[in-house]
């Protein structure tokens, strides 16, 4: 029985958490053999149970993202100045050297620009560095996040030149990691979606080794439908809310226009990905069902409890809703209540526009 249960856990755990993960090879600009992404750890029944325990227990999810990257030393300088706060925040490089002050930051730039594979001062031919952000939710021990980032960088980018800085000025403990795209063997890094997931898992491993609860599950395994908005989009919308920009991002403006059109009865917004999203959720629920049934057959009381936890987790998954649906419901609520400040402002704005049209008609008579 135990072998049967373990076999089911490995098969369906792979489908739920790990597949498909294939990174893309980097290009070797010096000749020789390029390296592909390191494969993930072999799946074991114990590993799947640990991940199920973290997921159903809603362990904090790590965040690893590529926030950008310079295509020349001018852009790289700007980013290094930003993460070092113009030399006021210490940087640490791949050798463990601690760098502080504008002179140290300048030395890093010179080393990157004049290395075996140099970086041009100008031009935008290709990305010469990757700006990576490693983050955890508020309340996570900041020293542990920095230490985990240090270990992650050393293991993941040990053959690259890099520097990192921990920022203490936001609620989310986070580390900025700048990595030179070409490593010391001449291989140019070429990360893809699968690589980012592998990095998330690696960073979560380092945190757990330091006693920090951390998980790195794909969105589908958590029942999350919406993709995170790009940092540039969030920044534009934040500036718009603060009155620093005259207009929101194109993405937000497009959603607002679609909501307004639907509220006016001019046709429902069609989501071309709706079918694929629904099918993905069905597969996710089915995989959890297979895992729960297998664990329920185990003689181990802890396995049986985990099966119950899985059932509860699936039942509590958020309803499938797009950003458009969420914003449409919020707009309808505001209109129906008519008492919220936002609803009143919309009504006042509509009245002002109508008055303007009426005045214009009066003048044209």
Protein Blocks (a to p, Z undefined) as FASTA:
>chain_A
ZZmmmmmmmmmmmmmmmpccdddddddfkgpjdddddddddddfklmmmmmmmmmnopac
dddddfbdcfbfklmmmmmmmmnonolaccddfkopacedjklmmmmmmmmmmmmbdcdf
bdjfbccbdcddddddehiafklmmmmmmmmmmmmmmmbccdddddfkbfbdcddddddf
bafkopacdddfklmmmmmmmmmmmmmmnopacddddfklnopabdcddfklmmmmmmmm
nopafbdcfklmmmmmmmmmmmnonapaddfklmmmmmmmmmmmmmmmmmmmmmmmpmbf
klmmmmmmmmmmmmmpccdddfklmmmmmmmmmmmnomamklmmmmmmmmmmmmmmmmmm
mmmZZ
